[in-house]
Amino acid sequence: MAKPRVHELAKELGITSKEAISTLQSLGEFVRGASSTVEPPVAKKLRSAFAGKAERAAEPKSAPKPGTKPAPKPATGARPGAGTKAGAPAPGAAAPKPGDKPAPRSAEPTAERRAPQPPAAERPAQDRPAPERPGTSRPAPGGRAPSPGPRPGNNPFAAQQGMSRGGSAPRPGAPRPGGSGPRSQDGAPRPGGPRPGGPRPGNNPFAAQQGMRSGRPQGQGGPRPQGGAPRPGAAGPRPQGQGGPRPQGGPRPGGPRPSPNMMPGHTTGVAPIGSRPSGGGGGPRRGGPGGGGGFSRPGGGPGRGGRGGTQGAFGRGGARGKQRKSKRAKRQELEQMKAPTVGGVSVPHGDGTTVVRLRRGASLTDFAEKINANPASLVTVLITLGEMATQTQSLDEETFQLLGAELGYRIQVVSPEDEERELFESFDIDLEAEAAAEGDDVLEARPPVVTVMGHVDHGKTRLLDAIRNTKVIEGEAGGITQHIGAYQIETEVDGQDRQITFIDTPGHEAFTAMRARGAQVTDIAVLVVAADDGVMPQTVEALNHAQAAGVPIVVAVNKIDKPEANPDKIRGQLTEYGLVPEEYGGDTMFVDVSARQNLNIDDLLDAIVLTADGALELRANPAKDARGVAIEANLDKGRGAVSTVLVQSGTLHVGDAIVAGAAYGRVRAMFDENGQAVETAGPSRPVQVLGLDSVPRAGDTFIATPEERTARQIAEKRQAADRNAQLAKRRKRITLESFDEAVAQGKIDTLNLIIKGDVSGAVEALEDSLLKIDVGDEVQLRVIHRGVGAITQNDVNLATVDNAIIIGFNVRPAERVTELADREGVEMKFYSVIYNAIDDVENALKGMLKPEYEEVSLGTAEIREVFRSSKWGNIAGAYVTKGIMRRNAKARLVRDGSVVAENLTIESLRRFKDDATEVREGYECGVGLGSFNDIREGDVIETWEMREKPRT
Ligand SMILES: Nc1nc2c(ncn2[C@@H]2O[C@H](COP(=O)(O)OP(=O)(O)OP(=O)(O)O)[C@@H](O)[C@H]2O)c(=O)[nH]1
């Protein structure tokens, strides 16, 4: 809502702008002219001022109606309790002492009046319903609720002043109980006698907050001599002054832990401030008084202390010239008044249900922006919660949750998908709405996208190869899959040509990597299980991944050419995992194939198409800008970034501007899986794209944008988000060194490893050895993946998802992998000696075992004399020959080289007549071994203690 301008308000109230301005001024609000805008609370104040006027006009005498001017009540506030209510703004505050402001106002009978309590104070008792309302009245004025803040003082300061006022509260209260209390004590000093203690405490809500404490103390204890002192001065003219000092001085002392009292959304938080005041308050007063000003502010600040309250909380000096505050400053204070404080700073609070959404890797600055707070204040709050962070440092979700809980916000760290959506929305791109709006008229069938998964060596690559009818596998070193990208094939099903797109990176790793980035690429998973082997750990892992993603599975029972193949066994095994073959009444298609002999490959393709047709409705609109996912990418020396993208909807054309992850550019050229240049690529078509400025990651989504500028801006935002996320993650994942700690915190109990080696023998040997490490039942070691060859992006992605550590034996990371691991916070350890790897893992595992203790000798002492005492038993007069004797240490007695008593305790130890805790080598001492009395001259006392033994 727009802020009203003064002349608009004047019009609304049926007065002239000039009148409105002067009224506002008398209310402590300074506006430049008729066209100045005013904050809603100020507008409200003005309205209520005139409302009051109107009322008074109607009932001349009762001007001070309860409702109208809450202010007066404050008086009642005399009771400390009253004041405390956070809610209540300021009645008391309002109370400008008679002396102070009144003047002006009184001059202008009208509006000001009601607001400014001063009048109230002055008014005859009758007017104010006084006493009763203390608490109530405030509320009543509900309407002014908002104003409360302002009201008190008319302006933000008021609040603070209020405080002081509280102290001074006096005005109204002068007479009141509180007031008198104090007075009586200090005696005369304050002219304003009245205001001293009484009023303060209860004066008004603000008081509670700001000066609360100070108020209370004084009120009650009015007693404090100091109180008196300052007041006198205070008494002087400005109410504020008095208040000021306290707050300021106070801040540091106790301010900090407000939390307890904090109530989201309430000013209660002030407590802290209050605390300060108390501290500071006292201080100042004492010292201050000296000066006539009475404002001796602890901080020494010259008398501008007035509104110190809140400001003090920020550690700033008081305002300069109270009347000279800029609008901005006043607005800020107004905001602050609404904000409770934590750790001595004022931060806007939520009500416990306020949702704040943050990107993963967001910083305090991001959070501050969302709640309209000062980032520096959040740093302070975080410190009070025991966490250190800079304003721009990325924080993990836990930290935000902690902070959110403290401040009354429900933190939602947005998922990658949400993040994408929000990012696009900021560019007016709403992919969901776009998709939702597409009807049958534009949607066309698209080929299914298939990922082949399965256990190591069950024939995934060979199968993909068979399907494509190329002999890729023969070119591979050591049988390790090196394919990257995707390809599309055509097959005839029921007389129709149907296409199927295969992701050419077998294994659930790639699948998982894509999902980790929020990309749903796969429509159908082909689970390859070797008929001669059976369901293996990764078979289960793969099917779990697919099921978790809700992707239908087609089972390819491979290697049926082998004599030992037992396809039925596979069917039986998989049934246990919820994959029931159609022939058994389930809905999963099983196809027996031989990748090596190209047996039943067509049947498998049929099954894929049928499953797609039966379980999925795969359609997309080809007639729009392309949207899809980057499948793989690499940097080519000659061609720059080469990215394989899978178009999911729309059509990609050469020349389109695209953004893929944090990379962007114009499509310079496109090639299909056979290296043929293509001009366009429609839904489900994978193509290699040249023209991006950098390399996207597998799973990064891409979109074509009408303008290249948009693509660039989206890329830049993603880059910034990546940087932040990277910083946040860096601190998160598991390392061998931190494993121990993570276990201790109950965060994990399994050490996941990925082992990569140069030769399969080494990998197997390492895995075997690692699995043989005996660490008991408390923790487990799980090798979630192993393979021969360089550490790849897939390895890192898998480690990211499963929180694993990568062990590289005689291998190094592939291109860009180190960077990725670093970004994802995945630890990679490299070894060339197998035992070093075993040692490290063993140490990490053992670190979390219960500590073992060993006996460590502390020292020996020779008994030179035995003192017999009927009360204490025998005491050994001994001479420490080595180390130390320590009271309560364990001991044994050695006589002539043999141990004559074990498990004794040094129950008493003395140096001459004094008890000693320790006696060092070269000194004499008296040693009592409790009830053990069989000691003789010449015996040796050996002491020892149990210490935790470092694991080996
Ligand atoms: N007899 C027989 N052997 C096969 C068949 N399919 C694959 N193989 C062999 O099984 C071994 C593993 O095949 P791959 O295709 O490399 O298995 P993979 O699952 O891709 O293995 P990774 O890439 O290491 O996970 C190779 O020696 C293949 O020749 C088949 O249908 N019959």
PDBQT file of the ligand as one rigid body, heavy atoms in Angstrom, charges set to zero:
ROOT
HETATM    1  N1  LIG A1001      28.317 -64.801 -22.212  1.00  0.00    +0.000 N 
HETATM    2  C1  LIG A1001      27.920 -63.569 -22.190  1.00  0.00    +0.000 A 
HETATM    3  N2  LIG A1001      28.748 -62.632 -21.735  1.00  0.00    +0.000 NA
HETATM    4  C2  LIG A1001      28.321 -61.377 -21.729  1.00  0.00    +0.000 A 
HETATM    5  C3  LIG A1001      27.035 -61.010 -22.131  1.00  0.00    +0.000 A 
HETATM    6  N3  LIG A1001      26.883 -59.670 -21.941  1.00  0.00    +0.000 NA
HETATM    7  C4  LIG A1001      28.044 -59.205 -21.463  1.00  0.00    +0.000 A 
HETATM    8  N4  LIG A1001      28.914 -60.227 -21.329  1.00  0.00    +0.000 N 
HETATM    9  C5  LIG A1001      30.273 -60.123 -20.828  1.00  0.00    +0.000 C 
HETATM   10  O1  LIG A1001      30.245 -59.710 -19.494  1.00  0.00    +0.000 OA
HETATM   11  C6  LIG A1001      31.364 -58.849 -19.241  1.00  0.00    +0.000 C 
HETATM   12  C7  LIG A1001      30.863 -57.546 -18.698  1.00  0.00    +0.000 C 
HETATM   13  O2  LIG A1001      30.146 -56.866 -19.655  1.00  0.00    +0.000 OA
HETATM   14  P1  LIG A1001      29.960 -55.299 -19.613  1.00  0.00    +0.000 P 
HETATM   15  O3  LIG A1001      29.010 -54.941 -20.657  1.00  0.00    +0.000 OA
HETATM   16  O4  LIG A1001      31.261 -54.625 -19.573  1.00  0.00    +0.000 OA
HETATM   17  O5  LIG A1001      29.293 -55.175 -18.194  1.00  0.00    +0.000 OA
HETATM   18  P2  LIG A1001      28.908 -53.853 -17.493  1.00  0.00    +0.000 P 
HETATM   19  O6  LIG A1001      27.735 -54.183 -16.635  1.00  0.00    +0.000 OA
HETATM   20  O7  LIG A1001      28.757 -52.777 -18.458  1.00  0.00    +0.000 OA
HETATM   21  O8  LIG A1001      30.180 -53.601 -16.563  1.00  0.00    +0.000 OA
HETATM   22  P3  LIG A1001      30.680 -52.241 -15.917  1.00  0.00    +0.000 P 
HETATM   23  O9  LIG A1001      30.681 -51.224 -16.995  1.00  0.00    +0.000 OA
HETATM   24  O10 LIG A1001      32.029 -52.561 -15.388  1.00  0.00    +0.000 OA
HETATM   25  O11 LIG A1001      29.695 -51.947 -14.826  1.00  0.00    +0.000 OA
HETATM   26  C8  LIG A1001      32.071 -58.687 -20.579  1.00  0.00    +0.000 C 
HETATM   27  O12 LIG A1001      33.162 -59.556 -20.623  1.00  0.00    +0.000 OA
HETATM   28  C9  LIG A1001      31.034 -59.085 -21.580  1.00  0.00    +0.000 C 
HETATM   29  O13 LIG A1001      31.615 -59.645 -22.754  1.00  0.00    +0.000 OA
HETATM   30  C10 LIG A1001      26.177 -62.027 -22.608  1.00  0.00    +0.000 A 
HETATM   31  O14 LIG A1001      25.024 -61.815 -22.972  1.00  0.00    +0.000 OA
HETATM   32  N5  LIG A1001      26.674 -63.277 -22.608  1.00  0.00    +0.000 N 
ENDROOT
TORSDOF 0
